[in-house]
């Protein structure tokens, strides 16, 4: 599979993203294309407008499809990862999930059998690699875990995000780690762990509080679940050397002491 040439779709159907979603709705259980588009929009998929068209033009000018294909082949071989389809689209001018604190330049969402990357005005090619590493680590871990995604808990999600961003640090360099990773002091993280997170670790993905804590919505500090996951995984790795393969398989409970 690898990188799907969505640039060809965008060339003719840029103004019809819902129609484009129909091309891969079989990967979503043949759900309605509008539902798929609404879901992906929440993670940063573009809405047709002048700015997102500019992002698309920049993606073409920078040969983003070819570059991501290069990352896919490299990391798939290096990590023994699955051969999944990777879909690239421009980032919404008002993006959803943000890896950077102020200006959203890239975003993504991953599943066990597919991956979507949303690209904005990126000047440093290494930023694209960092996004790919983060999202593809998710794919590899989901494929190594003996658990359905619907059964993932907040603990699983926190650990998964922390491991993925530690992979960015390892393979791309510390300067490409997302700013949310080190936004909070150790004291702030501990306070939030005690007040908000520890008692909700077993909440599953379908529970609203799962995403509210993970992303920092509804009064919770922004990206607090991600930041805490990065900090806890980093602390574990200071004491225990783990390989990339082990990072796909290690149980979440082993990485974070929940006593």
WOZIBEL-V728344 format. One record per residue. PHI is phi in whole degrees, 0 to 359 (* if undefined). D_CENTER is the distance of its C-alpha to the mean C-alpha in whole Angstrom. Layout:
BEGIN
PHI/D_CENTER  PHI/D_CENTER
END
This chain:
BEGIN
*/19  76/17  286/16  276/18  281/20  292/19  299/21  290/24  295/23  295/22  299/26  253/28  232/26  306/24  281/25  232/24  297/21  295/22  297/24  296/21  296/19  293/22  288/22  232/19  292/20  297/21  280/18  244/18  66/21  58/23  296/22  298/23  300/22  294/22  295/20  296/17  296/17  299/17  296/14  293/12  299/14  295/12  256/9  119/11  298/13  298/16  249/19  297/22  201/24  298/26  291/23  292/20  292/23  298/23  300/20  299/20  300/23  294/22  301/19  296/22  298/24  265/22  54/21  298/18  298/18  292/20  293/18  293/15  299/17  296/19  297/16  300/15  294/19  294/19  285/16  298/17  289/20  293/20  260/17  64/19  277/16  285/16  269/18  252/15  282/15  240/13  251/13  248/13  219/14  295/15  281/14  295/16  292/18  234/17  302/13  272/11  296/8  239/9  277/9  252/12  287/15  252/17  260/17  284/13  243/13  195/10  201/7  190/5  210/5  235/6  225/9  297/12  238/14  191/12  212/9  235/9  239/8  241/10  247/13  247/15  282/18  260/17  265/20  252/19  303/17  296/16  296/13  292/12  298/12  299/10  297/7  298/8  302/9  300/6  288/4  288/8  299/9  304/7  301/9  296/12  294/12  300/12  282/15  266/17  277/17  270/20  203/19  287/18  301/15  294/17  265/18  295/15  258/17  301/15  301/16  301/14  291/11  299/12  295/13  299/10  293/8  296/11  295/11  296/8  283/9  293/13  294/12  300/12  300/15  290/17  261/16  243/16  114/18  299/17  292/18  258/14  290/13  298/11  295/14  298/13  297/14  236/17  290/18  255/20  286/23  300/24  293/26  298/24  296/21  295/24  297/26  290/23  302/22  288/26  282/26  241/23  263/21  307/23  283/25  248/22  298/20  267/21  295/20  271/18  300/15  286/18  280/20  304/19  293/19  304/16  287/14  299/16  283/16  302/12  270/12  84/15  252/17  55/21  93/22  282/20  301/19  306/16  57/13  295/15  296/13  295/11  298/14  291/16  298/14  297/14  295/17  293/18  294/17  299/18  296/21  297/22  288/21  291/24  261/26  226/25  281/24  236/21  281/21  296/17  296/19  296/20  292/16  279/15  255/18  300/19  295/19  300/18  296/21  284/22  277/20  236/21  287/24  258/24  287/28
END
